[in-house]
Amino acid sequence: MYLARVMGTVVATQKEPSMNGSKFLIVEKLDEKLKALGEYVVAVDAVGAGENEVVLYASGSSARQTRETKDRPADAVIMAIVDSFAVGDRTIYKK
């Protein structure tokens, strides 16, 4: 799993039929201090994430383990919206 921030959306009117109804978002990978790493991924949104939210996404074969992506050609899926996280006793992020 990776931390990322939702940066925008992707619209594709023509796609693999099994992906019809899927929402695609562009996310930017973050480090543990929420610093943007400049790495962008298009991910299927399985949780209703919105622009600028901090999310967790999975990639590779793990991306095909949600109800939204099971047996579909997805390489990345947003599977959680982050409410907060801490490293040690220090809160790094709180929504």
N, C-alpha and C positions, 0 to 999 in steps of 0.2 A: 504494500500500500504506500501511497505517496500523498503528501500534502500539496494542495494546489489552490489557486484562486481562479474563479470563473471570470474569463475576460470577454466572452462574446458567444454568439451563436453561429451555427452553420445551417444553411437551408439547402436541401437537395431534393428537388422535385422528382428526379429520376434516381432510383436506388434499387438495390436487391429487395425483392418483394417482402422477404421476412423482416426487413427493417422499416417497413411502412408503419407510421405511428410513433417511431422513435424520435426523441429530441436529441440533437447533437450540440454539444457545447465545446468551445475552445477553452482549455484550462492552461495556466502557466504554473509549472512546478515551483514549489517553495522549499526553502531549507527550514531547519528547526527554529530559526529566528524570524520566520516569515519573509525572508529576503527572496525576491524573485530571482530565479536562476536563468531566465531567458530561454527556457525549454518549453515549447508549446505542444499540446496534444489535443486531438479531437476525441472526445469521449461521449459515449451514450449516457444520457442522464436517467438514472433509475430511481431518483429520489425527489425530483422537482426542485433542483437547485436554481438559484438566480444569479444574475450578473453581480460580480464583486464578492460573492460569498466564498469563504474558505471551505474546501471540501476534501474528502479522501477519495482517491481513485485507485483502482487496481488495473493492471495491464497484463497482457499475455493471456495464457490459458485461464488465469484467475478471473479475467474479465468476462468469461462466459459462464460464470457460476451464479448469476442473479436470475430471477424470474424474467426480467426484461431482456436479458441477453442469452439465455440458455439456447444452445444450438444455433446461434446466429453469428455472422461474421464480424464480431466486435473485438477490437484489440485493446480498448480501454473503456472502463465504465466508472461513472461517479456513483459510489454506493453509500456515501454518508455526507451530511452537512455538519461541519464542526461547530460545536457550541463553545467549547473551550479546550485548552490543553496546557499542561505544565511540564516543565523539565525540572526534576528534583523538587524543591520547595518553591520554585519560581513560576508564577503563572505567566505564560507567554502570550496567550490569546484568550479573550473572552468576548463572545458575541454581544 
